[in-house]
Amino acid sequence: MVDTLFTRTPRDKLPADFQPAWDMLNKLTGDATFVEVFAQNPAMLEFVMAKFYMPVFFGGNVDQRYKQLARLKLSLIHGCLTCNKQNVPGALGAGISEAQVAAMDTFETGPFTDADKAVIAFAAEVALTNMTGEMTPALFKRLRQHFSEADILELGTAMAIISGMAKLSFVLNLVEKESYCPFTPKAAA
């Protein structure tokens, strides 16, 4: 369990509509700190769960497979252990194979379709660690072979919100980090 400065709301004190989110996160990761802390501001927890994840990430026009690929690539790059614990099962549930999960670092030569590769390349550009990320003409062409411009914007928006929430989760110490996570606290001065 992570050590956050924020007050946690125990599951039995959460509003009933937030308890399923706690249950799901605890089951997948063993740590529901995110829900426990965000319960301090129910409107923000509602935004993340009901206004972003349900209608945009799990809804929208873009097939769930591509959003799961993008989310997994981002969490692997960002080094969010808590995220990876939930994103790997999410990816597998969306039809991504274990071999594909294992090949995310070498996706261009891995067992992916051209559409998959384009989405993963897009995620690598959006990643917080890529300070020079860019939608190049070549990447745009790759994406447009499989997606409409509206779809590309949907994917990009989903990735931007996921990345921003990951960064906030790192800053507030709401998630466990992989050993390679580049978002580590500064040494005490």
N, C-alpha and C positions, 0 to 999 in steps of 0.2 A: 504494500500500500504506500502511496506517495505521501510526502509530508508537506502539505500545503498550509499556508497561513490563514486560509479562509475557513469559515465555520462550515462544518458538514451537517446536513440534515439527515438523520437516520431514516432508513426505509420506512419504518412504522410512523414517522412524523411527516412523510411526504404526502402531498395531495394524492388521492387515489389515481388520478390520471397520469401521474409521473411514476408510479410504482412499476408499471410494466417496462419503462425505460431503464429503471434501476435494475430490475430483474434480468433484462436482456444483457445489459452491460456487465453486470456481475457474473452472469453465466459465461459470457465469452472471454472476459479478461480477469475475473476474480477481483475487480476493483471498480466500484461505481462512484469514484470521487467526483467525476465530472457532473453527474446528476446531483449528487449530494451538495456540491458547492453551488451549482447554478440554480438550485431550488431557492437560494436566497433572493433570486430575481426571477420569479415565475414567468414573467413576460419574455425574458431572454431565453429561458429554457424552452418555452412554448415556441418561440421563433425558430430555434435550432431544430427541434424535433418535428413540430407540426407545420411550420411554414417553409422550412428548407428541405429537410430530409424526406418527408412524405410526398409533397407535391413536385419537388425539383429533382432530388437525387433518385428516389424510388419511383417517381412519376415522370412527366415530361414526354418528349418525343423520341429521345435517344434510347436505344436498347440498353437495358440494365448491364449487360455484359461489358459494354464500353465504359460505363461510369465506374463499374467495379475495377476494371483494369487500370483506369486513371487513378482512382483512389488508392489502390494498392501500390502503384508505382510511386505516388507521392509519399505515402507513409514509409515505404522502404527507403526512399531518398532522404526523407526528413529524420528517420531514425526514431520513430515513435513506436515503442514496444507495445503500449496499450492499443494503439491504432492497428498495428500488425496483427495482434491477437484477435481482433474482430474483422479486419479486412481480408485476411486469408480465408476464413470460413465464408465471408460474403462473396469473395471471388469464386470459390469452389461451388457455392450455391447458385451462382450465375452461369455455370457451365465452363468455367476456366479450369483446366486440368492441373493436377499437382505438378506435372512436368512443366507446364507453362508458368506456374508460380515460381518454380525453381529457376526458370530461365529469364526472369525479369531483368537481370543485369545485362544479359546478352540477347535482348529481345530482337534485335535486327537480324540475328542469325538463328533465333530460337523458333520453336514450333507454333508460330502465330500466323494468322492471316495478314494480308496487306492492310486491312482496315484496323486490326488490332495494333499492328506496328505503328501505324499513323497516330493512333490515339496515345500509345505509350510515348512516342516521340513528342507529342504535344504536351503530355504531362511533364516530361523532362524539361521542357521549355518554361512551363509555369512554376516549377518547383522553386521554393523559397531560396534554395541555395544557388540557383542559376541567375546571377545578377545581370547577365547579358541575354536572358531569354528573349526570343524573338519569333514572331510568325513570319518565317522566311517565305519567299515565293515557292520554294520547293516543298516546304511543309504544307503550305496552303493547298498546293496542287495535290499532294498525297491525300490530305483530308477530304478535299472536294471530290475525289474519285469515289468516295463512300458516303459522304455526308453533305447535307445542304448547309448553306451559310448559317441558317437558324440553328441547325444541329451543332455546328462548331461553336456558336455562341453559348448554347446550352451547356455543352461540355466544359467550355472555358469558365463559365460562371460557376458551375458546380465545383470545378477544381480550385477556383479562387476562394470560394467560401470555405472549402475543406482546408486549404492551405492556411488561410487566415485563422481559422479555429484551432488548427494545430499549433500555430505560433502562439496564440493566446494561451492555449493549454500548457505549452512549455513555459511561458512567462509566469503563469500563475501556479505552476507546479501541480498540475492536475492529472498528469499522465506519467507513466514510466517511460524511460528512454532506453533505446538500444545503446550498447557500448560505443558505437560509432556515431551517435547522434551529434551533429554539429552545433546544436543549440544547447550549450552547457553554460551554467552560470559563470559570471566573471569571478575571479578570485577576490576574496574580501580585501579591501584596501587597508 
